[in-house]
Amino acid sequence: MTTKTTTTLWRPTGPTELDLVRQLDFRAWPPRLPEQPIFYPVLNENYAIMIARDWNVKHDGAGYVTRFEVDTDFLSRYPVQQVGGSTILELWVPAEDLDEFNTHIVGQIEVIHEFH
């Protein structure tokens, strides 16, 4: 029996997206809106906290940090994007890849921080 190696990702999110994740039983991310051509999971918890606390709360009234595992081999198709300092790291998953991305989530999406 082979066990897949997974990578932990985080996603800062607002209440609307979190409600959609809840409707999907915390097993998938909802489709992107037309103005959202890319899904951006991040590679470290502190960066996710910063976005949820400083951006989502300001724009949505609440911010959440989620954590989830994805098959590492699958993720290798998405190069890590450094969008700021050395710890400001994201994956850029095209919206059209999100259904396939969701099939590679291992386990459930967990809410690990909440900000108001």
MDTraj code that builds the backbone (N, CA, C; nanometers):
import mdtraj as md
import numpy as np

residues = "MET THR THR LYS THR THR THR THR LEU TRP ARG PRO THR GLY PRO THR GLU LEU ASP LEU VAL ARG GLN LEU ASP PHE ARG ALA TRP PRO PRO ARG LEU PRO GLU GLN PRO ILE PHE TYR PRO VAL LEU ASN GLU ASN TYR ALA ILE MET ILE ALA ARG ASP TRP ASN VAL LYS HIS ASP GLY ALA GLY TYR VAL THR ARG PHE GLU VAL ASP THR ASP PHE LEU SER ARG TYR PRO VAL GLN GLN VAL GLY GLY SER THR ILE LEU GLU LEU TRP VAL PRO ALA GLU ASP LEU ASP GLU PHE ASN THR HIS ILE VAL GLY GLN ILE GLU VAL ILE HIS GLU PHE HIS".split()
xyz = np.array([
    [0.0843, -0.1181, 0.0000],
    [0.0000, 0.0000, 0.0000],
    [0.0884, 0.1239, 0.0000],
    [0.0636, 0.2140, -0.0940],
    [0.1422, 0.3352, -0.1050],
    [0.0640, 0.4525, -0.0473],
    [0.1317, 0.5314, 0.0351],
    [0.0703, 0.6507, 0.0906],
    [0.1191, 0.7706, 0.0105],
    [0.0265, 0.8542, -0.0330],
    [0.0643, 0.9739, -0.1075],
    [0.1237, 1.0767, -0.0123],
    [0.2240, 1.1464, -0.0626],
    [0.2803, 1.2581, 0.0117],
    [0.1920, 1.3793, -0.0146],
    [0.1636, 1.4537, 0.0917],
    [0.0803, 1.5726, 0.0758],
    [0.1575, 1.6971, 0.1171],
    [0.1089, 1.8090, 0.0688],
    [0.1616, 1.9401, 0.1036],
    [0.0503, 2.0166, 0.1738],
    [0.0850, 2.0809, 0.2842],
    [-0.0121, 2.1631, 0.3555],
    [-0.0192, 2.3000, 0.2902],
    [-0.1406, 2.3429, 0.2617],
    [-0.1662, 2.4764, 0.2067],
    [-0.2633, 2.5488, 0.2985],
    [-0.2635, 2.6797, 0.2894],
    [-0.3552, 2.7637, 0.3657],
    [-0.4287, 2.8519, 0.2664],
    [-0.5494, 2.8926, 0.3049],
    [-0.6269, 2.9831, 0.2204],
    [-0.6975, 3.0836, 0.3113],
    [-0.6604, 3.2116, 0.3020],
    [-0.7372, 3.3141, 0.3715],
    [-0.8667, 3.3361, 0.2941],
    [-0.9758, 3.3495, 0.3654],
    [-1.1041, 3.3609, 0.2973],
    [-1.2015, 3.4465, 0.3771],
    [-1.2993, 3.4970, 0.3089],
    [-1.4053, 3.5737, 0.3731],
    [-1.5266, 3.4857, 0.3991],
    [-1.6289, 3.5422, 0.4601],
    [-1.7465, 3.4633, 0.4976],
    [-1.8234, 3.4045, 0.3791],
    [-1.8301, 3.4750, 0.2677],
    [-1.9062, 3.4234, 0.1530],
    [-1.8415, 3.2972, 0.0973],
    [-1.7091, 3.3021, 0.0750],
    [-1.6411, 3.1835, 0.0237],
    [-1.6469, 3.0704, 0.1257],
    [-1.6324, 3.1017, 0.2539],
    [-1.6379, 2.9974, 0.3561],
    [-1.7749, 2.9293, 0.3575],
    [-1.8820, 3.0052, 0.3381],
    [-2.0152, 2.9445, 0.3309],
    [-2.0238, 2.8459, 0.2143],
    [-1.9631, 2.8801, 0.1021],
    [-1.9636, 2.7894, -0.0134],
    [-1.8816, 2.6637, 0.0148],
    [-1.7692, 2.6777, 0.0832],
    [-1.6877, 2.5616, 0.1217],
    [-1.7683, 2.4721, 0.2161],
    [-1.8406, 2.5337, 0.3083],
    [-1.9250, 2.4581, 0.4016],
    [-2.0295, 2.3774, 0.3234],
    [-2.0903, 2.4389, 0.2210],
    [-2.1892, 2.3690, 0.1385],
    [-2.1285, 2.2504, 0.0638],
    [-1.9985, 2.2561, 0.0412],
    [-1.9259, 2.1466, -0.0249],
    [-1.8664, 2.0503, 0.0776],
    [-1.9191, 2.0525, 0.2008],
    [-1.8770, 1.9640, 0.3104],
    [-1.7281, 1.9750, 0.3425],
    [-1.6719, 2.0934, 0.3238],
    [-1.5304, 2.1194, 0.3542],
    [-1.4374, 2.0248, 0.2786],
    [-1.4774, 1.9879, 0.1570],
    [-1.3960, 1.8966, 0.0764],
    [-1.3498, 1.9566, -0.0560],
    [-1.3948, 2.0807, -0.0868],
    [-1.3599, 2.1409, -0.2154],
    [-1.3755, 2.2920, -0.2076],
    [-1.3107, 2.3587, -0.3017],
    [-1.3237, 2.5032, -0.3175],
    [-1.4256, 2.5313, -0.4259],
    [-1.5076, 2.6354, -0.4085],
    [-1.6098, 2.6660, -0.5086],
    [-1.5473, 2.7224, -0.6358],
    [-1.6223, 2.7167, -0.7460],
    [-1.5721, 2.7756, -0.8712],
    [-1.5429, 2.9241, -0.8515],
    [-1.4476, 2.9719, -0.9260],
    [-1.4120, 3.1136, -0.9223],
    [-1.5191, 3.1958, -0.9934],
    [-1.5329, 3.3179, -0.9516],
    [-1.6204, 3.4121, -1.0205],
    [-1.5488, 3.4598, -1.1464],
    [-1.6224, 3.5166, -1.2428],
    [-1.5575, 3.5622, -1.3671],
    [-1.4403, 3.6574, -1.3433],
    [-1.4487, 3.7403, -1.2395],
    [-1.3389, 3.8342, -1.2111],
    [-1.2258, 3.7708, -1.1291],
    [-1.2333, 3.6389, -1.1073],
    [-1.1303, 3.5668, -1.0309],
    [-1.0703, 3.4559, -1.1175],
    [-0.9795, 3.4891, -1.2078],
    [-0.9269, 3.3873, -1.2993],
    [-0.8274, 3.2904, -1.2358],
    [-0.7844, 3.3215, -1.1126],
    [-0.6835, 3.2373, -1.0466],
    [-0.7259, 3.2104, -0.9031],
    [-0.7038, 3.0875, -0.8565],
    [-0.7229, 3.0478, -0.7174],
    [-0.5853, 3.0538, -0.6519],
    [-0.5763, 3.1227, -0.5373],
    [-0.4475, 3.1484, -0.4730],
    [-0.4369, 3.0834, -0.3351],
    [-0.4003, 2.9576, -0.3246],
    [-0.3656, 2.9075, -0.1918],
    [-0.2253, 2.9570, -0.1566],
    [-0.1965, 2.9693, -0.0279],
    [-0.0655, 3.0191, 0.0140],
    [0.0122, 2.9097, 0.0855],
    [0.1440, 2.9305, 0.0972],
    [0.2303, 2.8246, 0.1469],
    [0.2714, 2.8381, 0.2927],
    [0.2215, 2.9411, 0.3616],
    [0.2522, 2.9454, 0.5049],
    [0.1397, 3.0128, 0.5819],
    [0.1251, 2.9677, 0.7026],
    [0.0155, 3.0109, 0.7889],
    [0.0223, 3.1591, 0.8222],
    [0.1407, 3.2115, 0.8499],
    [0.1516, 3.3526, 0.8885],
    [0.1062, 3.4464, 0.7770],
    [0.1385, 3.4138, 0.6539],
    [0.0939, 3.4941, 0.5401],
    [-0.0593, 3.4877, 0.5296],
    [-0.1167, 3.3695, 0.5474],
    [-0.2624, 3.3552, 0.5426],
    [-0.3289, 3.4360, 0.6536],
    [-0.2710, 3.4342, 0.7726],
    [-0.3244, 3.5125, 0.8847],
    [-0.3239, 3.6609, 0.8500],
    [-0.2136, 3.7081, 0.7961],
    [-0.2016, 3.8496, 0.7608],
    [-0.3128, 3.8916, 0.6639],
    [-0.3377, 3.8108, 0.5622],
    [-0.4409, 3.8446, 0.4642],
    [-0.5797, 3.8395, 0.5277],
    [-0.6092, 3.7340, 0.6011],
    [-0.7420, 3.7195, 0.6626],
    [-0.7694, 3.8319, 0.7613],
    [-0.6719, 3.8635, 0.8429],
    [-0.6883, 3.9652, 0.9483],
    [-0.6897, 4.1066, 0.8913],
    [-0.5977, 4.1352, 0.7986],
    [-0.5790, 4.2723, 0.7522],
    [-0.6603, 4.3076, 0.6273],
    [-0.6956, 4.2099, 0.5468],
    [-0.7689, 4.2386, 0.4240],
    [-0.9131, 4.1907, 0.4331],
    [-0.9345, 4.0612, 0.4643],
    [-1.0704, 4.0080, 0.4655],
    [-1.1590, 4.0773, 0.5688],
    [-1.1074, 4.1035, 0.6870],
    [-1.1887, 4.1703, 0.7893],
    [-1.2302, 4.3086, 0.7397],
    [-1.1349, 4.3817, 0.6831],
    [-1.1643, 4.5170, 0.6341],
    [-1.2688, 4.5162, 0.5221],
    [-1.2603, 4.4205, 0.4306],
    [-1.3478, 4.4177, 0.3139],
    [-1.4753, 4.3356, 0.3324],
    [-1.4706, 4.2346, 0.4213],
    [-1.5833, 4.1417, 0.4345],
    [-1.6421, 4.1352, 0.5755],
    [-1.5804, 4.2055, 0.6707],
    [-1.6298, 4.2023, 0.8077],
    [-1.5789, 4.0859, 0.8897],
    [-1.5189, 3.9877, 0.8248],
    [-1.4613, 3.8719, 0.8943],
    [-1.3580, 3.8086, 0.8021],
    [-1.2610, 3.7434, 0.8620],
    [-1.1597, 3.6721, 0.7860],
    [-1.1321, 3.5385, 0.8510],
    [-1.1067, 3.4390, 0.7704],
    [-1.0819, 3.3036, 0.8185],
    [-0.9563, 3.2503, 0.7516],
    [-0.8841, 3.1692, 0.8261],
    [-0.7703, 3.0981, 0.7692],
    [-0.8081, 2.9509, 0.7665],
    [-0.7971, 2.8925, 0.6487],
    [-0.8228, 2.7505, 0.6344],
    [-0.6907, 2.6793, 0.6064],
    [-0.6899, 2.5513, 0.6403],
    [-0.5715, 2.4674, 0.6155],
    [-0.6214, 2.3391, 0.5498],
    [-0.5452, 2.2929, 0.4519],
    [-0.5832, 2.1693, 0.3842],
    [-0.4597, 2.1041, 0.3217],
    [-0.4736, 1.9768, 0.2904],
    [-0.3647, 1.8978, 0.2321],
    [-0.3972, 1.8661, 0.0867],
    [-0.2939, 1.8731, 0.0027],
    [-0.3095, 1.8417, -0.1395],
    [-0.1956, 1.7484, -0.1800],
    [-0.2260, 1.6560, -0.2684],
    [-0.1268, 1.5626, -0.3216],
    [-0.0081, 1.6405, -0.3792],
    [0.1099, 1.6166, -0.3244],
    [0.2307, 1.6904, -0.3619],
    [0.2663, 1.6713, -0.5085],
    [0.2538, 1.5498, -0.5596],
    [0.2874, 1.5263, -0.7010],
    [0.2011, 1.6120, -0.7924],
    [0.0732, 1.6224, -0.7621],
    [-0.0165, 1.7051, -0.8426],
    [0.0262, 1.8516, -0.8386],
    [0.0633, 1.9012, -0.7202],
    [0.0990, 2.0427, -0.7052],
    [0.2236, 2.0821, -0.7834],
    [0.3054, 1.9858, -0.8204],
    [0.4311, 2.0179, -0.8888],
    [0.4076, 2.0903, -1.0217],
    [0.2880, 2.0853, -1.0756],
    [0.2599, 2.1568, -1.2015],
    [0.2457, 2.3070, -1.1822],
    [0.2338, 2.3516, -1.0559],
    [0.2153, 2.4938, -1.0263],
    [0.3398, 2.5485, -0.9575],
    [0.4226, 2.6266, -1.0268],
    [0.5421, 2.6807, -0.9622],
    [0.5049, 2.7761, -0.8491],
    [0.5860, 2.7739, -0.7456],
    [0.5668, 2.8647, -0.6327],
    [0.5928, 3.0070, -0.6805],
    [0.5031, 3.0981, -0.6449],
    [0.5147, 3.2392, -0.6806],
    [0.5526, 3.3188, -0.5558],
    [0.6652, 3.3869, -0.5603],
    [0.7055, 3.4753, -0.4504],
    [0.6535, 3.6140, -0.4845],
    [0.5550, 3.6615, -0.4058],
    [0.4864, 3.7863, -0.4401],
    [0.5192, 3.8992, -0.3429],
    [0.6216, 3.8824, -0.2662],
    [0.6645, 3.9828, -0.1688],
    [0.7929, 3.9327, -0.1066],
    [0.8012, 3.9412, 0.0255],
    [0.9189, 3.8927, 0.0968],
    [0.9361, 3.7431, 0.0815],
    [1.0395, 3.6904, 0.1446],
    [1.0757, 3.5492, 0.1277],
    [0.9682, 3.4524, 0.1757],
    [0.8755, 3.4981, 0.2603],
    [0.7701, 3.4096, 0.3088],
    [0.6337, 3.4405, 0.2459],
    [0.6304, 3.5291, 0.1487],
    [0.5048, 3.5659, 0.0814],
    [0.4943, 3.4790, -0.0445],
    [0.4493, 3.3548, -0.0238],
    [0.4515, 3.2540, -0.1291],
    [0.3106, 3.2028, -0.1574],
    [0.2799, 3.1901, -0.2857],
    [0.1481, 3.1450, -0.3292],
    [0.1635, 3.0439, -0.4423],
    [0.0567, 2.9684, -0.4641],
    [0.0422, 2.8918, -0.5875],
    [-0.0659, 2.9610, -0.6682],
    [-0.0479, 2.9679, -0.7967],
    [-0.1477, 3.0293, -0.8836],
    [-0.2118, 2.9180, -0.9661],
    [-0.3322, 2.8815, -0.9276],
    [-0.4053, 2.7735, -0.9924],
    [-0.5104, 2.8374, -1.0833],
    [-0.4990, 2.8202, -1.2140],
    [-0.5994, 2.8777, -1.3042],
    [-0.7390, 2.8258, -1.2695],
    [-0.8373, 2.9144, -1.2800],
    [-0.9747, 2.8788, -1.2447],
    [-1.0209, 2.7516, -1.3156],
    [-0.9782, 2.7347, -1.4407],
    [-1.0218, 2.6156, -1.5149],
    [-0.9618, 2.4861, -1.4612],
    [-0.8600, 2.4940, -1.3756],
    [-0.7988, 2.3755, -1.3138],
    [-0.8600, 2.3425, -1.1781],
    [-0.9487, 2.4273, -1.1272],
    [-0.9928, 2.4119, -0.9888],
    [-1.0679, 2.2815, -0.9636],
    [-1.1512, 2.2358, -1.0563],
    [-1.2201, 2.1078, -1.0351],
    [-1.1201, 1.9946, -1.0173],
    [-1.0190, 1.9913, -1.1018],
    [-0.9166, 1.8862, -1.0892],
    [-0.8370, 1.9049, -0.9603],
    [-0.8018, 2.0297, -0.9279],
    [-0.7323, 2.0594, -0.8022],
    [-0.8112, 2.0018, -0.6848],
    [-0.9413, 2.0245, -0.6833],
    [-1.0251, 1.9764, -0.5735],
    [-1.0201, 1.8246, -0.5581],
    [-1.0039, 1.7516, -0.6675],
    [-0.9982, 1.6051, -0.6568],
    [-0.8688, 1.5579, -0.5912],
    [-0.7712, 1.6467, -0.5798],
    [-0.6430, 1.6110, -0.5180],
    [-0.6303, 1.6592, -0.3734],
    [-0.7373, 1.7198, -0.3200],
    [-0.7380, 1.7550, -0.1777],
    [-0.7519, 1.6258, -0.0995],
    [-0.6677, 1.6097, 0.0016],
    [-0.6690, 1.4897, 0.0852],
    [-0.7299, 1.5282, 0.2196],
    [-0.8431, 1.4680, 0.2532],
    [-0.9102, 1.5018, 0.3785],
    [-0.9980, 1.6244, 0.3617],
    [-1.0202, 1.6930, 0.4733],
    [-1.1103, 1.8075, 0.4730],
    [-1.0354, 1.9391, 0.4876],
    [-1.1016, 2.0442, 0.4454],
    [-1.0536, 2.1812, 0.4638],
    [-1.0934, 2.2221, 0.6053],
    [-0.9972, 2.2674, 0.6845],
    [-1.0233, 2.3048, 0.8238],
    [-1.0133, 2.4553, 0.8417],
    [-1.1011, 2.5122, 0.9219],
    [-1.0889, 2.6522, 0.9627],
    [-1.0043, 2.6522, 1.0880],
    [-0.8903, 2.7224, 1.0839],
    [-0.7997, 2.7201, 1.1986],
    [-0.7865, 2.8552, 1.2692],
    [-0.8298, 2.9632, 1.2037],
    [-0.8294, 3.0967, 1.2662],
    [-0.9493, 3.1741, 1.2164],
    [-1.0004, 3.2622, 1.3035],
    [-1.1151, 3.3447, 1.2698],
    [-1.0897, 3.4861, 1.3236],
    [-1.1134, 3.5853, 1.2400],
    [-1.0910, 3.7251, 1.2791],
    [-1.2166, 3.8074, 1.2490],
    [-1.2481, 3.9024, 1.3405],
    [-1.3639, 3.9920, 1.3214],
    [-1.3224, 4.1338, 1.3478],
])
top = md.Topology()
chain = top.add_chain()
for i, resn in enumerate(residues, 1):
    res = top.add_residue(resn, chain, resSeq=i)
    for name in ("N", "CA", "C"):
        top.add_atom(name, md.element.get_by_symbol(name[0]), res)
traj = md.Trajectory(xyz[None], top)
